[in-house]
């Protein structure tokens, strides 16, 4: 099987450095963090209500659409695979939701996309890590 031309990787800065990528998006500042809602804390951006919560953040749709355009333009310009990384603190909520939505935009443009959620399976981070948002 060939490598899809665009790969989207969600990750958590609290679990390690950002993966190698052409475009890396830091979602920690200014975007809604479902971690702060006890009913969503243990769940992930793969859950419908957590995903909706992330996408309800003012400005996130504009950001994701812009990232999708940049990734598609880069793919055309370099004629090969492009990697986009979306990161938040724990890699379970915002990064996952943004990666899913980004994949929707790329797929709608007719380009193959592979999504990998690096840290979605890891435990919820506690303590001061989430106070940055």
Secondary structure as UniProt FT lines:
FT   STRAND          6..12
FT   HELIX           13..15
FT   STRAND          23..26
FT   HELIX           34..36
FT   TURN            38..42
FT   TURN            45..46
FT   HELIX           48..55
FT   TURN            58..59
FT   HELIX           60..78
FT   STRAND          82..88
FT   HELIX           94..108
FT   TURN            109..110
FT   STRAND          113..117
FT   TURN            120..121
FT   HELIX           127..132
//
